[in-house]
Amino acid sequence: MDIDFGLSKVIGDRSFHRKPEVITILAGAFIKGLNEAGMAAVGKHFPGHGGVVADSHLEIPVDSRSEQTIRDNDLLPFEALAKQLAGVMPAHVIYDQVDPKPAGFSSYWLREVLRKELKFDGVIFSDDLTMEGASAVGGFEERTKQALDAGCDMVLVCNDRQGALVVLEYLQKNPHEGVSSRLLGLKGQASLTPDSESKSRGWQRRIEIINALNLK
């Protein structure tokens, strides 16, 4: 759901479009398709990763645009689709005109804007805590604590066994509660199978549309 401003290579073709109104339409259709197939949808990277050049996997990106500029652009798809998303993942980006912490560790972005203003009641996932963008707040224990304190329901630790063990040990000593009801929204809802879906009229109609485009 990030906007492709032509700045970020890590976003680039991962974005649906360069205009927020088009992203809203396309992302909305994608969410609907996922839901019809029994899958939950998670939107990222809240409130928008497209306004920075730096790759948050490797650096600590800082977006110095005003909060109003972000609200008038990047935030629009999230605002429009918040009620349709089962999950949201915030960006490891510091919006320094708003908060000195990356969005995933910011109670302002997560509790005030996402929860209260946008009325989002699904699951908030942290982005991968092994990414360099997360290092802005300290080591794995501190990243976990600050992400959960800010409003994340779940934290992700990818491709780092030692980091995952540190986080698990921390959570055993400091259990995080109160998210079970939101997690229910992530369960598959449909009884479709690949076979039954491929025989449905909706599937056949989509194939007809794609074939009519004569893509090569």
C-alpha positions as CSV (number, residue, x, y, z in Angstrom):
1,M,0.0,0.0,0.0
2,D,3.1,2.2,-0.3
3,I,3.2,4.9,-2.9
4,D,5.8,4.7,-5.6
5,F,7.2,8.2,-5.6
6,G,10.1,7.0,-7.8
7,L,12.5,7.3,-4.9
8,S,12.7,3.9,-3.2
9,K,14.2,0.9,-5.0
10,V,13.0,-1.4,-2.2
11,I,9.4,-0.2,-2.7
12,G,9.5,0.4,-6.5
13,D,7.5,-2.3,-8.3
14,R,6.2,-3.6,-4.9
15,S,3.8,-0.7,-5.0
16,F,0.5,-0.8,-6.8
17,H,0.9,2.7,-8.3
18,R,2.2,6.2,-7.8
19,K,-1.2,7.7,-6.9
20,P,-2.9,7.0,-3.6
21,E,-6.4,6.9,-5.1
22,V,-5.4,4.2,-7.6
23,I,-3.6,2.2,-4.9
24,T,-6.8,2.3,-2.9
25,I,-8.8,0.8,-5.8
26,L,-6.2,-1.9,-6.6
27,A,-5.4,-2.8,-3.1
28,G,-9.1,-2.9,-2.3
29,A,-9.7,-5.4,-5.1
30,F,-6.7,-7.4,-4.0
31,I,-8.0,-7.6,-0.4
32,K,-11.4,-8.7,-1.7
33,G,-9.8,-11.4,-3.8
34,L,-7.8,-12.7,-0.8
35,N,-10.9,-12.7,1.4
36,E,-12.9,-14.6,-1.2
37,A,-10.2,-17.3,-1.2
38,G,-10.4,-17.5,2.6
39,M,-7.2,-15.5,3.3
40,A,-6.7,-12.5,5.6
41,A,-5.0,-9.4,4.2
42,V,-2.2,-7.4,5.9
43,G,-1.4,-3.9,4.7
44,K,2.1,-2.4,4.8
45,H,4.1,-0.3,5.5
46,F,2.0,2.1,7.6
47,P,2.0,5.1,7.3
48,G,4.0,4.8,4.0
49,H,7.5,3.7,3.1
50,G,7.7,5.2,-0.4
51,G,8.9,8.7,0.5
52,V,12.5,7.6,1.4
53,V,15.4,6.4,-0.6
54,A,17.0,4.2,2.1
55,D,16.2,0.5,2.3
56,S,15.1,-0.2,5.9
57,H,16.5,-3.7,5.6
58,L,20.0,-2.2,5.5
59,E,19.7,1.4,6.8
60,I,17.6,3.6,9.2
61,P,15.5,5.6,6.8
62,V,14.4,9.1,7.8
63,D,11.4,10.8,6.2
64,S,11.5,14.5,6.8
65,R,8.2,15.4,5.1
66,S,5.6,17.2,7.2
67,E,2.9,15.2,8.9
68,Q,0.3,16.9,6.8
69,T,2.0,15.9,3.6
70,I,2.1,12.3,4.7
71,R,-1.6,12.5,5.7
72,D,-2.5,14.0,2.3
73,N,-0.7,11.2,0.4
74,D,0.7,8.1,2.0
75,L,-2.0,7.7,4.7
76,L,-5.0,7.8,2.3
77,P,-5.0,4.1,1.2
78,F,-4.7,3.0,4.9
79,E,-7.5,5.4,5.9
80,A,-9.8,4.1,3.1
81,L,-9.1,0.4,3.7
82,A,-8.5,0.2,7.4
83,K,-11.9,-1.6,8.0
84,Q,-11.1,-4.2,5.4
85,L,-7.7,-5.2,6.6
86,A,-7.2,-8.0,9.2
87,G,-3.6,-6.8,9.9
88,V,-1.3,-3.8,9.4
89,M,2.5,-3.7,9.4
90,P,4.2,-0.4,10.3
91,A,7.3,0.9,8.6
92,H,10.8,0.9,10.1
93,V,11.0,4.5,9.0
94,I,11.5,7.6,11.2
95,Y,9.2,10.4,10.4
96,D,11.2,13.0,12.2
97,Q,8.7,15.8,11.9
98,V,6.3,13.7,13.9
99,D,8.2,11.3,16.2
100,P,11.9,10.5,16.8
101,K,11.1,6.8,16.8
102,P,10.4,4.6,13.7
103,A,6.6,4.2,13.2
104,G,6.7,0.6,14.4
105,F,7.9,1.8,17.8
106,S,5.7,4.9,17.9
107,S,2.6,5.0,20.1
108,Y,1.5,8.1,18.3
109,W,1.4,6.4,14.9
110,L,0.0,3.1,16.2
111,R,-2.3,4.0,19.1
112,E,-3.3,7.6,18.2
113,V,-3.5,7.5,14.4
114,L,-4.0,3.9,13.4
115,R,-6.2,2.7,16.3
116,K,-8.1,5.9,17.3
117,E,-8.3,8.0,14.1
118,L,-8.5,5.2,11.5
119,K,-10.5,2.9,13.8
120,F,-8.4,-0.1,12.9
121,D,-9.2,-3.0,15.1
122,G,-7.2,-5.8,13.5
123,V,-3.7,-7.1,14.4
124,I,-0.6,-4.9,14.2
125,F,2.5,-6.8,13.2
126,S,5.9,-5.3,13.7
127,D,8.1,-5.4,10.6
128,D,11.1,-7.8,11.0
129,L,13.0,-6.8,14.1
130,T,16.3,-8.0,12.5
131,M,16.2,-5.2,10.0
132,E,18.6,-2.3,10.4
133,G,15.7,0.1,10.6
134,A,14.7,-1.5,13.9
135,S,18.2,-1.0,15.4
136,A,17.3,2.7,16.0
137,V,15.7,1.7,19.4
138,G,18.4,-0.8,20.6
139,G,18.9,-4.5,20.9
140,F,16.3,-7.3,20.5
141,E,14.9,-7.0,24.0
142,E,14.4,-3.3,23.7
143,R,13.0,-3.6,20.1
144,T,10.5,-6.2,21.4
145,K,9.5,-4.1,24.4
146,Q,9.1,-0.8,22.5
147,A,7.2,-2.4,19.7
148,L,4.7,-4.0,22.1
149,D,4.5,-0.9,24.3
150,A,3.8,1.2,21.2
151,G,0.8,-1.0,20.2
152,C,2.1,-3.9,18.2
153,D,0.3,-7.2,18.9
154,M,2.9,-9.5,17.4
155,V,6.6,-9.1,16.7
156,L,8.5,-10.7,13.8
157,V,12.0,-12.0,14.0
158,C,13.1,-13.5,10.7
159,N,16.3,-15.4,9.6
160,D,18.1,-14.8,12.9
161,R,17.8,-17.8,15.3
162,Q,19.8,-16.2,18.1
163,G,17.6,-13.0,17.9
164,A,14.5,-15.1,18.0
165,L,15.7,-16.9,21.1
166,V,16.4,-13.6,22.8
167,V,12.9,-12.4,22.0
168,L,11.3,-15.6,23.2
169,E,13.2,-15.5,26.5
170,Y,12.2,-11.9,27.0
171,L,8.5,-12.7,26.3
172,Q,8.6,-15.7,28.7
173,K,9.7,-13.3,31.4
174,N,7.5,-10.5,30.2
175,P,4.3,-12.1,28.8
176,H,2.2,-10.0,26.4
177,E,-1.5,-10.4,26.7
178,G,-4.8,-9.1,25.3
179,V,-4.6,-9.9,21.6
180,S,-6.3,-13.2,21.3
181,S,-9.6,-11.8,20.1
182,R,-8.0,-9.8,17.3
183,L,-6.0,-12.9,16.2
184,L,-9.3,-14.7,15.5
185,G,-9.7,-12.4,12.5
186,L,-6.6,-14.0,10.9
187,K,-8.2,-17.4,10.6
188,G,-9.3,-18.6,7.2
189,Q,-13.0,-18.2,6.6
190,A,-13.8,-19.8,3.3
191,S,-14.3,-23.5,2.5
192,L,-12.8,-23.1,-0.9
193,T,-10.3,-25.6,-2.3
194,P,-8.1,-25.0,-5.3
195,D,-10.2,-27.4,-7.2
196,S,-13.5,-25.9,-6.4
197,E,-12.3,-22.4,-6.9
198,S,-10.9,-23.2,-10.4
199,K,-14.4,-24.6,-11.4
200,S,-16.3,-21.5,-10.1
201,R,-17.9,-19.1,-12.5
202,G,-16.0,-16.2,-10.9
203,W,-12.6,-17.9,-11.6
204,Q,-13.6,-18.7,-15.2
205,R,-14.7,-15.1,-15.8
206,R,-11.3,-13.8,-14.5
207,I,-9.5,-16.2,-16.9
208,E,-11.6,-14.9,-19.7
209,I,-10.7,-11.3,-18.9
210,I,-7.0,-12.1,-18.6
211,N,-7.0,-14.0,-21.9
212,A,-8.8,-11.1,-23.6
213,L,-5.9,-8.8,-22.6
214,N,-3.7,-10.9,-24.9
215,L,-0.7,-10.6,-22.5
216,K,2.6,-11.9,-23.7
